[in-house]
């Protein structure tokens, strides 16, 4: 029933008003959550236990969003950020919160997402698996050239501005040296830098990928055109300074977005890939290969999946959204047969190469849309014993959940990097008759709000 406008409950606060709040928790998206007369207010740059003064800039019927004006009373969970760029830089959101509190917030985010978005209030969520060290954990970083900011990371909340980063605490110290050398070269070269507002300029991105287990490093300089004076000089300078570099590449992206696939890729020095080791397997990683960005925690993720899969030999396993075969190859060592599906033809080719590299013959890979291919694979191979899916951040969606339920696997393992899209997908599987048996969150991305989660579901016996 729609209430007359005169009787509708109005928010106790208006846009532009200031209010003092105690922050109760951290929400998915990174902001702190406080309440004023029961009215929820989201405030960035806060920690649980802070007493803050904030000004409302947006007011909705059920919540408000505010800008932090002052921390009136500091929470004991607050800590001094290690990085001098923290705040303006968009690479991290939670360096001001003690790492243990970050992990606890992520565990609670998973619990609340399952309860409120999926109706799974009675499901037990296991304690989150934290990282040994929350620093220098990323094996890939993408830095951006900009006419007004040199070379660095995007400013928080800004698509058209960057922060010139002198040193980043997310990737290894070697990458900081590479960043410094590339910046010096770019300044000395006089070459134009890409401006996202006018879509002009030559130098666009610097990508650094590192094999944490092998130590191999790849550097990719992305430009908007193929002719770039001095690139081989830069490659020689990088190789001399960082001997662990196994390849320097030149990628070309003339499009409007940094996230578009490269239209060209040339090797300036070395080879076009690095080798990484994970869970006893070797993987070739190219300039555009998707691979988990935290190798150490990715290994724990594979261990969790393997333990929940509990394969005894002979099982038929489907790996949906299989990427380059990270889970497929690990499970193939215990399964009878693994069928991987992935929409990216490039990733499928890499998965096949990785299977050959590791001498694994019982894993097959097919390129195509999961929803369309799943019935075809089911008719060709028979009913799977286990379906594993690791979809993109947007989730798999209702139609894919329907296809999985129609395949009738006794067990499903869902790997998710977004609890807000995981929850509705799980709800659909539960409505199809599956029961959640285990929920294991893992922290792969310290100082951000992102959290990985592995869920085991079983069909009724």
Beta strands, then each sheet from edge to edge (+ up, - down):
strand 1: 18-26
strand 2: 32-36
strand 3: 39-43
strand 4: 51-59
strand 5: 63-73
strand 6: 126-129
strand 7: 140-146
strand 8: 150-154
strand 9: 162-164
strand 10: 203-210
strand 11: 217-223
strand 12: 245-252
strand 13: 264-270
strand 14: 274-278
strand 15: 281-285
strand 16: 316-320
strand 17: 337-342
strand 18: 363-367
strand 19: 386-389
strand 20: 411-416
strand 21: 434-442
strand 22: 452-459
sheet 1: 1+ 2- 3+ 5+ 4- 1+
sheet 2: 6+ 21+ 22- 20+ 19+ 16+ 17+ 18+
sheet 3: 9+ 8- 7+ 10- 11+ 12+ 13-
sheet 4: 14+ 15-
end
